Amino acid sequence: SLWNPNWKVAAPEFEGTPRKLTEFAGRKNVLQLHPFDGDRRPRPAAIVRKFAVPAVAPGSLVFECAAHPLGNWDLVVRINGEPVKKQSIEPDAPRWKQLSIPLAKWKGQTIEVSLENHPSDWMYEFSYWSEVRLE
């Protein structure tokens, strides 16, 4: 629970990451990650959590993420191992990208969510994560 006790961090030690930053780009309590560097098959860094989706009003998973000012990375959101969202996270404005993943498809189920930081071009592939919440 480096950053949030509800989320497990799966990331390599790389240039001081994973680490909790007091502040980054106007947000407080930020988690910084970097993907695993593999010769043949790079692996993403990720934050992972299991939880029960309410049967009534299942809502959405809402989170904010950002890229290093000199780099970008590919976000993949997986639920129970299946990709449900893919997006390039760029350093352009707005710096913090707010994303929402509707959970109605999994209402009443216990799911595992993985928010993944995949490399895109191996230039400053750092990901920054702000608040992650259920709404």
C-alpha positions in Angstrom: 0.0 0.0 0.0 2.6 2.5 -1.1 0.0 5.0 -2.3 -3.5 3.7 -1.6 -4.2 0.8 0.7 -6.9 -0.5 -1.6 -4.6 -0.9 -4.6 -1.7 -3.3 -5.1 1.3 -1.9 -7.0 3.0 -4.2 -9.6 6.0 -2.3 -10.9 9.8 -2.6 -11.1 12.3 -0.4 -9.3 13.4 2.1 -11.9 15.0 5.5 -11.3 13.3 5.7 -7.9 9.9 4.4 -8.9 7.5 3.2 -7.8 7.1 6.1 -5.5 4.5 8.3 -3.9 4.9 12.0 -4.7 3.5 14.6 -2.4 2.6 16.7 -5.5 2.8 16.5 -9.3 1.3 18.9 -11.8 -1.1 20.3 -9.3 -2.3 17.1 -7.7 -1.4 15.8 -4.3 -0.7 12.2 -3.3 0.4 11.0 -6.7 1.8 7.5 -7.5 4.6 7.4 -10.1 5.3 4.1 -12.0 7.4 2.9 -14.9 6.9 -0.3 -17.0 9.2 -3.3 -16.7 11.9 -3.2 -19.3 12.1 -6.6 -21.0 14.4 -7.5 -23.9 11.8 -9.6 -25.7 8.5 -8.8 -24.1 8.2 -5.7 -22.0 5.6 -5.8 -19.2 3.4 -3.0 -18.0 3.5 -1.5 -14.5 0.0 -1.7 -13.0 -2.2 -1.0 -10.0 -4.6 -3.8 -9.3 -7.6 -4.2 -7.1 -10.4 -6.7 -6.5 -13.8 -5.4 -5.4 -17.5 -6.2 -5.5 -19.6 -4.1 -8.0 -22.9 -3.2 -6.4 -25.9 -4.9 -7.9 -27.9 -1.7 -7.6 -26.5 1.5 -9.2 -23.1 -0.1 -10.1 -21.6 3.3 -11.2 -18.2 3.8 -12.7 -14.5 3.5 -11.9 -13.1 7.1 -12.2 -9.4 8.0 -12.2 -6.9 10.5 -13.3 -3.6 9.8 -14.9 -0.8 11.8 -16.5 2.4 11.5 -18.5 5.9 12.8 -17.9 6.3 16.2 -19.5 8.8 14.7 -22.1 7.1 11.4 -22.7 4.0 9.4 -23.2 2.7 5.9 -22.5 -0.2 3.6 -23.3 -3.0 3.0 -20.8 -4.8 -0.3 -20.8 -7.6 -1.0 -18.4 -8.4 -4.6 -17.8 -11.4 -6.1 -16.0 -11.0 -9.8 -15.2 -8.1 -9.9 -17.6 -10.0 -8.5 -20.6 -9.1 -5.1 -22.0 -12.0 -2.7 -21.7 -10.1 0.6 -22.5 -6.9 1.5 -24.4 -5.6 5.1 -24.8 -2.4 6.9 -25.4 -1.6 9.2 -22.5 0.3 12.3 -23.8 1.7 15.2 -21.9 -0.5 17.7 -23.8 -3.2 19.8 -22.1 -5.0 19.0 -20.0 -2.1 17.4 -18.2 -4.4 15.1 -16.1 -6.6 12.9 -18.1 -9.8 11.9 -16.3 -11.3 8.6 -17.4 -14.4 6.8 -16.4 -15.1 3.1 -16.9 -18.8 2.1 -16.5 -19.3 -1.0 -14.4 -22.9 -1.9 -15.2 -21.8 -5.0 -17.2 -20.4 -6.5 -14.0 -23.1 -5.5 -11.5 -23.3 -7.9 -8.6 -20.0 -9.5 -9.4 -16.6 -9.4 -7.8 -14.1 -8.1 -10.4 -10.3 -7.6 -10.7 -9.4 -4.2 -12.2 -5.9 -3.6 -13.6 -4.9 -0.1 -14.6 -1.7 -0.6 -16.7 1.2 1.6 -17.8 2.5 0.1 -21.1 5.5 1.4 -22.9 4.9 3.2 -26.2 8.3 4.4 -27.5 10.6 4.0 -24.4 11.0 7.8 -23.9 10.1 8.9 -20.4 7.4 6.2 -20.0 6.5 7.3 -16.5 2.9 7.2 -15.5 1.4 9.4 -12.8 -1.8 8.3 -11.0 -4.1 10.5 -8.9 -7.3 9.6 -7.2 -9.0 6.4 -8.2 -12.6 6.1 -7.0 -16.0 4.4 -7.5 -18.8 6.8 -8.3 
